[in-house]
Amino acid sequence: MTDPDYTQCAEDHQCLLVVVKPLGSISKGNFSCVFDKISSVEQATLQESHRATWIRYKQYYPPENNDWGDFQAHRRVVGLIAVAESCDSQELSQIFESFDGLRGEYGTSLYNWRMFVFGLTGEVVDQNRTDVDFVSDYEQLGGITRTVEEFTSSLFIVLESKRLDRASEKAGDKMPLLCVPFEKKDFVGLDTDSRNYRKRCQGRMRKHVGDLNLQAGLLHEALVNYHIAVETLRSINDFLWLAAALEGLCVASVVSHYGTTCRTTKARHQGASTQAEKEKRSRAGSLTTNGIGGDPSLEIGRAKNCLSPDDIVEKYREAISFYGKYQQAAVIELEACIKAVRVLAVQKKRSEAADFLQNAIYIHVDVTEDERIQRYSVLSELYEQIGFRRKAAFFKRISAMQCVRAALPEPGWKACYELLLDTLQGYNLSLDNPQSSTESHHGWPAVQLRILHELVYSSQRMGNPALSVHHLTFLLHSMLDFLSEQEKKEVSQILEKYAANCRGHSTALEIREGLQVQPIALSKLPIIRSMKIINLPPNLRPVKLKSGDGLSTPISSSSPFIYSPIVVQQRREQRANQIDFQWVQGDVCEVQLMVYNPMPFELRVENMGLITSGVEFESLPAALSLPAESGLYPVTLVGVPKIPGPVTITGYHTEVFGIPSRCMLQNLSHCKVMCSTVDVVPALPLTQLTTSLPRCSGLIAPSTLGDVCCNVVVRLFNGETQKVSVQLENIGKQPVESIELDVTYSQQQRDSGTCRVTWDTQELQKLIPLQPGSLVDLTLSIHANFDFSNTDGSFTEMQDGEGIVRRNVSFLTLVTLYNPFFIPATWRKGDIVVTQVVRLSVRPSGHQHL
């Protein structure tokens, strides 16, 4: 044998082999539809018996393998079905000749044959051949099923006849010597009357009858014949056929133990998408359809002759060791290892299965390039089946490399890429979940880097640059901590080059049917260590004023109870991410990030901005350049809220090496920052205040007075009055609908009657509304009236409460009071000069309510 069948399983020993071949000019699609319909008939039954036999269909089977049919009956082609398409009688004649030639290839092993011809109607269909069925079109495939059922039943009838003929031969009769192809020359001139020769003939025939019984559904008879064959062949050291008898005994025991659990049904066939998947599935016999399920004596006999699960493993191991004695049986040995592994996988004996697979690896078989690829793929699937994922990935990668060997005239880069994709799970890599690699790393980084590099190269060679960019981005993102400085530079340069020549890499990509990968967010370039939401400058912050009655508004609750722990918990969760200040609609707002450049070169980050949810928010992108390994570096991102309401900072977006990224805060493992929500109040007026008084050279305001725009100074004698001009300009976009002037005194200033500030209220009301860009002049009068007996003056800030939201703009006046009546000889501190600070607040309002 030269062509190993890597899809075989132990249950295939009880199947009849039928070859289905296309003839003529039939298309692959039409032939595939007809083949699926034919292969749906899995069993053949006899009307007068409850027994059934299984059918195995193959599209290709080497005729030389058919010569091993005496050695193992399931290797003999017993049925031939041809599918052809013809449009005229001349082409039909050529199809008949091809069909007759195809029958000759498989010799006398065929029990029956049939051909389906599509596309002919009318008089041309009138033919005398009974082995040809004509079908007008492909929509009438329903009638094929009945024809195939009749065809398979005829195979069962012939099988039953041959079984009875072989079983009727007695021990004293002269039996023919069954041989494998390479043994025929060894038995020329051998003494046919010797005792060993007769035992050889009897043992081999018993083994063959066991095969026929197994195919005919007689499990008990098969076990008995296999046991007799093993004893007979072992006595004369006929190791090759002894190995076959031991394997048959194992197969019959497997069918007895696992037949009802591993049974293949039509539903599983219909769920398969390809014939390759169908051939890989296990096909087991049924204890209730083999004709012995209802006889208790046969059940007892079968249980006695059946091997235990542990004995099955030992007999398989013994059979394979005997196969190994013959170089010509390397294919048989390899297939036996594969079948044993599938049995051990059902038994969940993973260690023993790994030993059989290790033996299969070192079996030398001359195969073609395609068969070599298939061999490594099957080894990978078997390792996957027993739970050895990393070993499965190793052989899958070898299979991928075989697809692009230098000896191939046309390297299969697409097949290589598909196989490499299948290795990712074994190496703990997942393209559809890129964030999993940032949380905790598993696997060997060096091996993972090698696989990702091969994915990038194979996708580039297959002509898909978008996939190359995606895989290279994934490599840089997930393996950044394991790259050397030189590798970081090389990968970054290649990624930037690929991204410049490729468009569409920022969208989801479908790398195979049913598998779609999302764009990779380069959240490590740069690394975000912290995030802080910045309050507005003091003069731009919104201020809540007291309500009219001075009482705070109670908070309503939907709970009917005075105290509800559920409501309290909900409020606590809502306030956890709530910022205790507000932003203003239309004002520029800031968020500060502390970033770090992990690359050994200068990192340019473009189009960096905020990602928000909630009300509309315009992010103003920024560009920055971070030095190599810069350490923590502050970056301020700005934006403008467009609509009042809550806005939540959920992440940020960047563009590095030409790759756009959307980095969400919840996915940043190196920065434990939660999404923060800021309330945006409606747009407020913005005014600018100037005065005619000279500015003070130093700071006279407490640090808490953030709304103070300037500090001015005035010098008055006690009892003197001075006029001050104050200019108010609306520099915002909202009209000023009301203006309130307020003077703040300390308690001591109120008691001592300090300087007083007055203005004309009627004149003030004439100035509103103040449109954007307009300005008004106010005249204030400052009158000094101070009691010098109490010089302890201090400034007290007026507190705001809840209610209307507006802005304050204030200026502090340093009032220096001189006592005109003093005696220098009796001078004391405070008698000559007293300094007082007066706060004048102008409160423009657009009547915006929360």
ABEGO torsion letter per residue (X at the ends): XABBBAABBAAAAABBBBBBBBBEABBAAAAAAAAAAAAABABBBBAABABBBBBBBBABBBAAAAAAAAABAAABBABBBBBBBBABAAAAAAAAAAAAAAAAAAEAABABBBBBBBGBBEAAABBABAABBBBABAAAAAAAAAAAAAAAAAAAAAAAAAAAAAAABBAABBBBBBBBAAAAAAABGBBAABAAAAAAAAAAAAAAAAAAAAAAGBAAAAAAAAAAAAAAAAAAGBAAAAAAAAAAAAAAAAAAAAAAAABBBAAAAAABABAAAAAABBBBBBAAAAGAAABAAAAAAAAAABBBAAAAAAAAAAAAAAAAABAAAAAAAAAAAAAAAAAAAAAGBAAAAAAAAAAAAABBBBBBAAAAAAAAAAAAAAAAAAGBAAAAAAAAAAAAAAAABAABABBBAAAAAAAAAAAAAAAGBBAABAAAAAABBBEBAAAAAAAAAAAAAAAAAAGBAAAAAAAAAAAAAAAAAABBAAAAAAAAAAAAAAAAABBGAABBBBABBGBBBBBBBBAAOBBBABBBBBBBBAAABBBBBBBAAGBBBBBBBABABABBAAAAAAAAAAAAABBABBBBBGBBBBBBBBBBBABABBBBBBGBBBBBBEBBBBBBBBBBBBBBGAEBBBBBBBBBBABBEBBBBAEBBBBBGGBBBBBBAAABAABBBBBBBBBBBBBBBBBBBBBABBBBABBABBAABAABABBBBBBBBBGBBBBBBBBBBBABABBBABBBBBBBBBAAAAAAGBBBBBBBAAAAAAAOBBBBGBBBBBBBBBBBBBBAABABBBBBBBBBBBEBBBBBBBBBBBBBBBBABBBAAABBBGAABBBBBBBBBBBBBAGBBX
